[in-house]
Amino acid sequence: MGRKVEVAIIGAGSAGLAALRQIVKKTDKFLLIDQGPLGTTCARVGCMPSKALIEVAGEFHRRKGLAEKGIGGGEHLTCDIPAVLRHVRRLRDHFAGGMVELTRKLAGERLLQGRATLLGPNRIALNGEEIDCAKIILAVGSKPTIPKAWQPFRDRILTTDTLFEQKSLPPRLALVGLGTNGLELGQALARLGIEVTGFGRNPFIGGIRDPEINRIALEALGRDFPLHVGSEAEVEVMPRQDSLLIRSDSHEAEVDAFIATTGVVPNLEGLGLENLGVKLDENGLPPFSPHTLQVCDLPVFIVGDANGYLPVLHEAQDEGFIAGRNAIGETVQRYRRRTPLRIGFTNPQIALVGMTFDKLDPADMVIGRADFTDQSRALIEGKNSGLLHVYVEKTTARLLGGEMAIPEAEHLAQILAVAVQEKLTVHEALMMPFYHPTVEEGLRSALRDAALQLVDTHPAEEMALCGSCPAAPLC
């Protein structure tokens, strides 16, 4: 008789581990299956090594502003690219090693390595064995895409999977794809002294949807490396004797290699989704609910980058939690998803919170605006550039979302995300404390601007009277 388990998790990344944390609370009859390498995408090739690179690049870039602050000698600092990459790998290995240790500790002997294939909604094949599964969680992650036309140049193409393994980097690089990952890597490498040229088909960069925020981001990042956006056709790659020519509609650049950051695709090839008996979409994905992560009414759940819904780490962890709970629960429950939040760690940082500009009707909202060119703390730190927009519903004064390209967006965006998730009005958000002098005061400026636009219909005061002693001054 073949092996039987209550839950099989296919994939030991962030989503799979989040599911496992819930499953081990109720049963030890599970399997965690991964074809390797262990360590999660974030720790090995994503969030963590990229942020280590960005930190080094930021430190080196700051030498350019030292002289005006009275500190001499900055022009003599140098950058050793091989040493930088070794430093990044040391940190990467630390984080990835920790995740490997955690994975083995959580799963123990129930961790199996190999490539699993679905034989049906309750059965998988693994390493020549067929296994019956009451529930299956698909957490197979994703991989970078490389268009077919570029395949002949694979030996000169870098992706996030291979970049951090390089012992050094050539002096001239093209960056094809200007989403969040592309912008982060392009700016960091440019600040380390590599000649970087960016190409993107989308006229918007970094996931931004607000035209004015996009303009500000293009101007700011364009000061570090040229950005060529809005190409009507796919970027062409042509060989030269010892180089490559990268060409868009309006520009071309001769480079030594290029980084492809054109997106990722779920690792669905060979998974056997066709054996689930449900219709797959044009991307090969089955229908699923983002609130339960269940595939149709099957005992199968699909989570994280595997479903392509919200490919961000904290969302993957949430989806793993939901799927794990539903896989061991008596009934499948719907969960409320958190307010959408995306942050790009460029300089200025880019962030999107809640509903973005493209999902809103301008007639139904007001936009609170804060220009950071004269924001006090940003001015002190020499980071005084950027723009923040908050979107507020006219009829209710409720915060709907916001977009920004500003210094320290990672902090302001999380404050705004909490306000949106709690369904605060702009006046309720203004009741929150804002310490002086902080960059966070820029968010208050945007909220005040929105409140002024609503003064005729929502004339609320920024501060409230003390309820226990209404005759007294403000609390």
N, C-alpha and C positions, 0 to 999 in steps of 0.2 A: 504493500500500500504506500502511495506517495505521501509526501509531507503535507500537513495542513496547518495553516496559521490563521489567526483572526485578522491581522493587518499586515500587508506588505507595503513598505515604503520604497519606491524606486527613486533613488537620488538622495545623497547625503549632504546637500547644500543647506543654505539658510532656511529655506522653506521646509525641507525634509526633516531637519533637526528640530524645528519648532513643532512640527507634527509629532515627532517622536517624544518630545518632552511631555505631551499630553497623553500619549498612548501608554507610556510606561507607568502612569498613575493607575491604570486599570487592568493591564494585562502584561504578561511576559511572553505571550504567544504571538510574536511579531518577527518580522525580518526587516532589516535595513540593508538595501542593496545599492551598491554603487560601483561603477566601472572604473573609477579613479580618474585623476588623482584626488585623494581626500584633501579637505582643508577649506572648502567653500570658495566660490568665485570671488566674493568680496575680499577675503583675506589673501588669496593667491594672486589674482590678476586684476582686481577691481578697485574698490574703495580705498583699501589700505595702502598698497604701493603707490597708487596715484597721488594720494594725499601726502605721502612722504616725499615724493618728487616735487609736489607743489610747494611744500614747506621749504625745501632747500632752495628752490628757485626764488621764492619770496625773500629769503634771507640775502641771497646774492644780489637781487634787484635793488634792495634797500640801500646799497652802496651809492646809488646815483643821487640820493637825496641827503647824503651825510654832510656835504660841504656847506650847503645853505644853513645847516643847523650848527655849524661851527666845528664839525669833526672832519679832520683832514686825513688823507691817505686812502680814501675809498677807491680811488681810481687805480690803485695798485693791486687790488684784490683779483684773484684769478679763480677760474672754475676748472676742475679736473673731472671731466665727464665720466671716465671709468670709475673714479673714486665715488662720485655721486651715485652711480648705479649700484656699486657694491654696498653703499650705505642703505639704499632703498631695499636691496635684497635682504640685508640683515634684518631690517624691520619686518619685511614681508615674511621671512622665514619664522620670525618670532610669532607673528599673528597667525599664520597658517599652521604652524606647529601646535599652537594652543588649540586650534579648532580640530586638528587631527586627534589630539589627546582627548578632547571633550567627546568627539564622535565615538571613539573606542570605549570610553568610560560609559557613555549612555547606552550603547548597543551591546557591548560585550561580545559574547560568542555568536550573537544573532546578527552581527555585521558580516555580510557576504559580499565579496567583490566579483564583479562580472557584469555582463550585459543582459538585462532581462528583456523578454519579449512577451507581450500580451497574447494569450491564446484565446481569451474571452474575458468577460467582465469579472470572472472569479478564478481565473487560472493564468499562470505565467510559466514560461520556460526560462531556466537559468542553468548555465553550465551543464547542459545535457539532462537536467532534471525538470520534471513538471511538478508544480506546487499549486495546491488548492488554497485560495485566499478568500476569506469572507468579505474583506474590503481591500481595496488597492488605492494607494495615494501616489500619484504621478508627480514627482518633483525633480524632473530630469534637467532643468536649467536650460541654458541657451549657449550659443556660440556666435562669434563675430561672422558677418557675411562678407564674402569677397565675390563681386560680380564675375560671371564667366569670362567676360572680355579681358579681365585682368589676370586670369590664371597663368598665362605664359610668363608673367613677371613675379611669380610667387617668391622667388629667391630675393626680391628687393621690396617685398611688401611686409610691413609690420602690422600687427594688430595688438589689442590689449592682452591677448594670450601670449604674445612673443616679445613685446617691447621690453619688459623688465628682465628678460633673460639675456639681453644683449650685453656684451662686455664693454662695448663702446658704441657710439653713434656717429654716422657720417656728418659732415659739416652742413649739408643742404638736404632738407626734408620737405616734402609736400604733405599736407594733411587733407585728406579727402573725407568730408563729412564733418559738419560743424554743429553737431548736437552737444550735449553737456560734456560727454567724455572727450570729444574731439577738441573742444575749446579749452578744457582744463589742461590736456596734454600739450596742445599747441602753444599756449601762452607760457607754460612752465618751461618747455624746451627752448622757446625763443628767449626767455629771460636768462637761461643758462648759456646763451651765446650761439645756439644753433640757428642757422638761417631757415626759417619756417615760412611756407606759403600755404594759406588755407583756401580750400575750394568747397563750395556747398551749392547744391541745386536749389534748396529752399531759401527764399529771400530772408526768412526769419532764422535766427540762430539760438542755440541753447534752449529750445523748447518754448521760447517767448512767443506770445500771441498778440501783445499790445504793440501797435506800430511805433509809438513814441518811445517806449522802453527799448524796443529793438534798435531804434536809431541810436539811442544813447549807448547801448551795449556795443554796437558795431563801431562807433567812434572810439570808445574806450579801449576795446581789445585791439582795434586796428592800429593803435599806437605801439603795440608790441610786435605784431606781425600782420602782413597784409591779408585781408579777407575778401575773397571774390565769391559773391553769392548770386543766386537767382539765375543760374545757368539753365537754359531750356533743355539741354541734352546732357546725357551722362558724360562725365569727365573722360577724356581720351588719354590713353597712356601709350607713348611711342618710344621705342628704344633708340638710344644713341650709342656711340662706341663705348663710352665708359659711364653713361648716365641715362636718365630717362627724361623725356619731355612730357610734362603734364599740361593738358590744354583744356580750357573751358571755352564758352562762347566768346568771351571778351579778354581772356588772359592766358598766358602760358608761362611755365617756369621750368627751367632745367634743374633737375635734382639728382641726388645720388640714390635715394630710396623714398618710399612714401608710406605713411601710416593710414590704413583704411579704418575709418570710424563711421562707416555708413549704416551701422545698426547691427542688431543681433537677430537670430532666428532660434526658436525653440528646438531643442534636441529631440525631434520627433522621428527622424529617419530610422527605420528598422524597429520602432517601438511596438508596432502591431496595432495601432489605433483602429485600423480597418476591421479588426476582429471584434470590436465592441458592438457591432451591429447598429451603429448610428451614423447619420450622414455627417461627413466632415466638410468644413468650409473650404474656401479657396486656398487657405493657408495650411490645410491639413489638420485643423483643430476641430474637436467635437464641441457641440454646444454645452455650456456650463453656466451655473449661476455664480456671480461674483459674491453673493451673500452666503452661499452654502459651500461653494466650490465643487458641488456635485455635478457630474456629467449626466445630463438628462435625469432619469430616475434609477440609474445604475448604482451599484455599490463601488463606484469609482470616483475619485476626486482628483482634480488637476490644479496644481498650485505653483506660485512663484513665476519665474521667467518662462516656465514650460507653457503657461497659458497666454503669455504676452499681454495680459490685461493692464497691470501696473508694475512694470519691471524695475522696482526700487526695493532695496533691502528691507526697509521696515514694513512695506506692504507684503513682501514675500513671507516675512515672519508672521504677520497677521493671518495670511492665508494658510500657512502651516498650522497655526493655532486652530483656526476654524475647521480645517479638514481633519485635524487630529481629534478634536472634540466630537465632530460628527461621525467619524469612523468608529468611535467606541461608545457613542451615545445610543439610547434606545430609539430616538427619533432624530431626523435631520433638522437642525435649527438654522434659522436665518440670523445673521449677525449684521449689525450696523457697521459700515466701514468708516474709517477715520476721514477727516477732512484731507483732501489731496494736498500733498506738500512735496515740492521738488526743489533742490538746492544745487547750484553749480558753483564749485569752489574756485572760480576765476577771480580776477581782481579788476573791476568790482565784481562782487559775487552776484549771481543771478538766482532769483527765487520766484516760484509760482505757488500761490496759495489758493485753495478753494476753486471757485469758478473763475476761469480765465476770460480774457477780453472777448475772445471769439464766441463764447457761449452765452454772452449777455446782449440784451437789446439796449443800445445807447439811450433810447427814449425812456427806459424804465430805471435808469440808474444815474447817480452822480459819481464823478471820479475825484477822490481826494488826492491832492498832489503835494509832494515834498521834494524840492530841489536840494541836493546835497552839496552844491558848490559853496554854500556859506553855512553849512551845518557846523556848529561850534566844535564838537569833539572831533569830527572828521577833519576840520581845518587844522586843529592842533596836531593831529597825527599825519597831516599831509596826504589825506585820502579823500579830500573834498571834491568828489565828482559823483555823478549818478542821479537817478530819478526813481522815486517810489510812487506807485499809484495804488490806492485802495478803492474797491468797487462797493458802492452802497446802494441798496434798493430805495427808490424814492418813496414808495408808499409806506414802508415800514421803518425806514432808517436802519435796517439790519445790514450788517456786514456780509458781503457775499464772497469776497476774495481779494486778491491783489497780485500785482506783478512788480518786480523791482530789479534794478541793476545798480547796486549801491554797496558801500563798504559794510561789512558785518551783516550782510543779509541773512546769514544763517540764524542770527539771534532774533532779528525783527520778524522774520518769516514765521518762526515758531510761536512768538507771541500772537501774531495775527491769526495763525492757524487755530490756536486755542479759542480766540475770540469768535472766529467763524464757526467752529464746532459747537460752541456754547450758544450760538445764535444771538450773540450780543448785538444791540444797536450801536451806532457810532457813539452815542452819548454814554452808554454803559461802558464801552471800551475806554472812553476818556476818563472814567472813574478809576481806572487802573493806575498804580503809581509809576511815574517815570522819573528816574533819578537824574540829577544834573551834576556834571556834564557827561552825558552818554550819547552814543550814536542812536540808542533806542528812542531818544527824544524826537528823532526824525519821523518815527511812526506817529507820535502825537501830533506833529505838524500836519501830516496828511489827514489824520482823523479830524483835526480842527477845521481844515479846509473843506472837508466834506460836510461837517456840521454847519458851517456858514452858508453853504449852498442850500441847506434844508431848513434854514432858520424860519422861513415863513410857514412851513407845514409841520415842523418838528422843533419848536422853540425851547428845547430842554436846556437846563443849565449844565455846565460841565461838572460842577461839584454839587453834592446833595447836603441838605440841612440834616442835622443830627436828629434822628427820630425820637430819642429819649428826652430831648430838651429842645423842642422846636423853636423856642423863643431865643435860643442862644445863637451866636455866630456859627459859621460853617465849621464842621468837624475837622 
